[in-house]
Amino acid sequence: MKIGDKVSVVDEDLEGIVTSTKGNIVVFKDEYGFTHQYPKEKLVPKNVDFYENIKVVKKAEPKKLISKKHHKNHLVLDLHFHNLVKNPSDYDSFERLFIQKEKLLEVMAFCRKNNLKRLEIVHGIGDGTLQRMVLDVLESQTNLDFYNKEILHHQSGAVMVEFH
């Protein structure tokens, strides 16, 4: 490097024109008139001719692969009692609610174990006992958000759960 050469500092946003050299130390003045001293190995000559004849090769960007797991639709759990047991008339109301709650907890554990992100719980409209039980269970859980599937309706009969 000689006096008058343009230089740039490696790993810093600093450049200027060489004013003097003292052995391994190069002194240069930046655009604001400040002088800086750096060893030669920290400086790079800023010669525009170096870069003019270099061709830029555009490489095709690789496509982001999305796993097949994430293409699946969300899991749907229908808590209507006739879907859970063979003979619904053999159970009284307390047993029905208990079986529905156990099935809900079992499916939620399955979703967490298999890293499923969304679960739709169909509880029906009815008198609201099952809906209250579903909401109580969801409120007691952590790392999830839930909301009525049909936002515009007062009571939709289904709840969408998103796991974190």
Disulfide bonds with the S-S distance in Angstrom:
none
